[in-house]
Amino acid sequence: MVEVRSKALGGSIVGASPADVNIDTTDLVVLAMQEPQYAAESLRNLMFDIATRRLPMMSIMNMPPKTFLRRMVGVDADALNECFASSAVWDTFDPDMMTLCSPDPQAFRPPEDGLNVLQVTLPTNFKAAAFARPGDTALLRTLQRDIESARFGLGEESVEIPVKLKVHDSLFVPTAKWAMLLTGNYRCVLANGTRAIREAVHSDIQASQAVYTWVQKVCVTLGASPDDLVPFEKYAAAAQGLSKPSSAARALFAGAPHIERVDLLVQKIASQLGMRHGLVDETVNAVNHRLEINRAAQSSHQIKTA
């Protein structure tokens, strides 16, 4: 394992609370938190300022912002509001200023370490769709080249870190992650606990392939090319190395009242296209049930402490 300490890297990294962020010198905004966090009151003014300045934004969330979904012909984004913790936050942004990555690298925060420690368990690429405006896409391609040429000093040698940014012309390349999430990540959620992504995928490989293939059909119906997507065999092989439950599953059983709902989003987009799958419905119902339990517990706690 290679340990990367951000303080030791070239350039400068500045941390600031939302109220203290200066966007005057910002060229690109990267949305790297989970979708429910953008509903926070403390972020509203900052998000409004970014929208007003019309800064290009690249999301690396699993959950595509509603703004990005407006770029997809045939998707009624306003009918998907219940999939978002706060759908209104995305309504102020211009879809032309928003793009999405398929964040294929798998990462988690080891519970025994500090909150600033992130461990990558599946190093691979961030696959970004091009912006609507060529100038903004050119900025992404410059980042891609710079990342590809970067090397990390490890002792007396320089090594290449196997996590890259790949920019694609197709709007639908980031949707490749949807099949992975619904086949593995969300199916880690069981009635009374969690299971590893590896188990979710390989305990019933035929069921997993059925879900994966169906989600890919949804993407193709939206406009994706089969070349935009990842073959099931490649994903299943990668899942062999994913020995922990997904972050969504862990959050649910830690009592989270909100998580990213890509499962619900895909179900509802598919419904708009006249498509449904029983196993996907089961997954959505399992997540809904656990969220209901968590929200009831949170409400009960608030009443007791009031």
VOBADREN-309127 format. One line per 3 residues: number of its first residue (from 1); for each residue x, y, z of C-alpha. Coordinates in steps of 0.05 Angstrom, whole numbers. Layout:
<sites>
NUM> X,Y,Z ~ ...
</sites>
This chain:
<sites>
1> 0,0,0 ~ 25,69,-18 ~ 14,123,35
4> 2,193,6 ~ 6,252,54 ~ -27,313,24
7> 16,361,65 ~ 79,333,32 ~ 54,343,-39
10> 71,401,-85 ~ 23,459,-91 ~ -22,483,-36
13> -85,457,-2 ~ -129,503,38 ~ -185,481,83
16> -242,528,98 ~ -313,526,125 ~ -367,540,73
19> -376,612,97 ~ -302,626,87 ~ -292,596,18
22> -267,646,-34 ~ -291,628,-103 ~ -262,690,-138
25> -201,652,-163 ~ -237,586,-175 ~ -235,555,-244
28> -270,489,-230 ~ -315,465,-173 ~ -312,391,-155
31> -371,361,-117 ~ -338,308,-75 ~ -385,300,-16
34> -444,253,-13 ~ -509,281,-41 ~ -547,289,26
37> -493,335,52 ~ -511,388,1 ~ -577,398,37
40> -540,429,96 ~ -562,500,113 ~ -488,521,119
43> -476,505,45 ~ -536,541,14 ~ -503,609,6
46> -439,579,-23 ~ -479,536,-72 ~ -520,597,-93
49> -456,638,-104 ~ -426,582,-147 ~ -490,579,-189
52> -492,655,-197 ~ -420,658,-219 ~ -434,602,-270
55> -372,564,-250 ~ -363,496,-284 ~ -377,439,-236
58> -355,367,-239 ~ -390,318,-193 ~ -354,255,-169
61> -413,233,-128 ~ -445,166,-141 ~ -511,203,-143
64> -517,246,-206 ~ -541,316,-189 ~ -610,333,-216
67> -577,388,-256 ~ -536,336,-295 ~ -598,293,-308
70> -630,352,-344 ~ -578,342,-398 ~ -608,273,-414
73> -663,277,-465 ~ -721,233,-442 ~ -710,241,-367
76> -762,281,-328 ~ -714,306,-275 ~ -769,342,-236
79> -805,275,-226 ~ -744,249,-189 ~ -745,299,-131
82> -757,247,-77 ~ -691,213,-95 ~ -653,274,-68
85> -644,298,3 ~ -656,368,-23 ~ -674,371,-96
88> -683,447,-95 ~ -608,460,-85 ~ -596,435,-156
91> -650,478,-189 ~ -607,541,-188 ~ -552,511,-232
94> -547,513,-308 ~ -543,442,-336 ~ -490,466,-386
97> -444,482,-327 ~ -449,412,-296 ~ -416,346,-312
100> -409,279,-278 ~ -355,228,-265 ~ -364,154,-256
103> -325,148,-192 ~ -302,76,-203 ~ -247,76,-150
106> -272,43,-86 ~ -251,80,-23 ~ -271,82,50
109> -250,115,115 ~ -218,63,162 ~ -256,69,228
112> -193,62,268 ~ -161,123,235 ~ -176,197,234
115> -231,228,191 ~ -178,255,143 ~ -154,185,125
118> -182,154,62 ~ -162,84,38 ~ -170,65,-35
121> -186,-9,-42 ~ -199,-10,-117 ~ -153,39,-154
124> -181,55,-223 ~ -204,114,-263 ~ -253,172,-256
127> -290,173,-322 ~ -319,241,-336 ~ -370,263,-388
130> -352,324,-428 ~ -383,391,-410 ~ -433,423,-457
133> -383,480,-469 ~ -318,463,-504 ~ -277,511,-462
136> -297,476,-398 ~ -282,408,-428 ~ -213,434,-448
139> -199,448,-375 ~ -216,375,-358 ~ -171,349,-413
142> -114,391,-385 ~ -125,360,-317 ~ -126,291,-349
145> -58,303,-382 ~ -28,332,-318 ~ -52,273,-276
148> -26,223,-327 ~ 43,254,-325 ~ 47,260,-249
151> 92,213,-210 ~ 96,201,-135 ~ 162,196,-99
154> 169,130,-62 ~ 237,124,-32 ~ 288,130,-89
157> 238,116,-144 ~ 179,152,-176 ~ 116,111,-183
160> 52,121,-222 ~ -11,124,-179 ~ -64,81,-215
163> -122,130,-207 ~ -132,174,-267 ~ -183,222,-297
166> -209,201,-365 ~ -252,251,-404 ~ -303,222,-453
169> -347,255,-506 ~ -407,212,-488 ~ -456,240,-437
172> -471,169,-414 ~ -402,142,-395 ~ -414,159,-321
175> -478,117,-321 ~ -433,55,-324 ~ -429,60,-248
178> -504,50,-240 ~ -502,-24,-255 ~ -445,-34,-206
181> -480,3,-151 ~ -546,-34,-158 ~ -513,-102,-166
184> -463,-95,-110 ~ -466,-34,-64 ~ -540,-30,-50
187> -549,-106,-47 ~ -502,-105,13 ~ -564,-82,52
190> -600,-141,85 ~ -660,-141,131 ~ -618,-146,194
193> -548,-127,174 ~ -497,-119,119 ~ -454,-163,75
196> -391,-150,35 ~ -397,-126,-37 ~ -361,-190,-58
199> -415,-232,-25 ~ -471,-189,-53 ~ -445,-202,-123
202> -419,-274,-119 ~ -468,-308,-71 ~ -517,-313,-130
205> -479,-295,-193 ~ -538,-307,-239 ~ -582,-259,-200
208> -526,-208,-200 ~ -516,-213,-274 ~ -591,-205,-285
211> -592,-141,-245 ~ -529,-115,-279 ~ -555,-130,-349
214> -622,-97,-334 ~ -591,-33,-309 ~ -547,-30,-370
217> -610,-37,-413 ~ -638,23,-377 ~ -575,63,-394
220> -576,41,-467 ~ -650,60,-472 ~ -631,129,-446
223> -579,136,-501 ~ -515,101,-477 ~ -474,60,-525
226> -453,-9,-502 ~ -382,16,-509 ~ -396,67,-454
229> -410,12,-405 ~ -368,-40,-367 ~ -378,-114,-381
232> -407,-154,-324 ~ -348,-203,-324 ~ -299,-146,-312
235> -340,-118,-255 ~ -351,-187,-223 ~ -276,-200,-224
238> -262,-133,-191 ~ -316,-147,-138 ~ -276,-208,-115
241> -229,-158,-81 ~ -284,-118,-46 ~ -286,-152,21
244> -324,-99,60 ~ -396,-75,57 ~ -410,-12,17
247> -407,55,51 ~ -482,63,39 ~ -496,-3,76
250> -450,15,133 ~ -483,84,140 ~ -552,54,142
253> -535,7,199 ~ -499,63,235 ~ -566,99,238
256> -561,148,180 ~ -628,180,164 ~ -605,197,93
259> -559,164,42 ~ -548,172,-32 ~ -607,138,-68
262> -580,116,-135 ~ -621,53,-126 ~ -686,93,-122
265> -663,139,-178 ~ -650,83,-227 ~ -716,50,-208
268> -754,114,-222 ~ -718,131,-287 ~ -732,60,-311
271> -805,70,-293 ~ -806,131,-338 ~ -782,86,-393
274> -833,32,-378 ~ -782,-15,-347 ~ -778,-50,-279
277> -742,-109,-246 ~ -765,-148,-186 ~ -696,-154,-154
280> -685,-80,-160 ~ -752,-68,-127 ~ -731,-113,-70
283> -667,-74,-61 ~ -703,-7,-60 ~ -753,-34,-10
286> -697,-59,35 ~ -663,9,35 ~ -730,45,46
289> -745,0,106 ~ -679,13,140 ~ -685,88,128
292> -754,87,159 ~ -726,52,221 ~ -669,103,226
295> -714,163,218 ~ -763,137,269 ~ -706,127,318
298> -680,196,305 ~ -749,227,314 ~ -758,189,379
301> -691,213,405 ~ -708,286,387 ~ -774,281,425
304> -740,252,487 ~ -687,307,487 ~ -735,364,472
</sites>
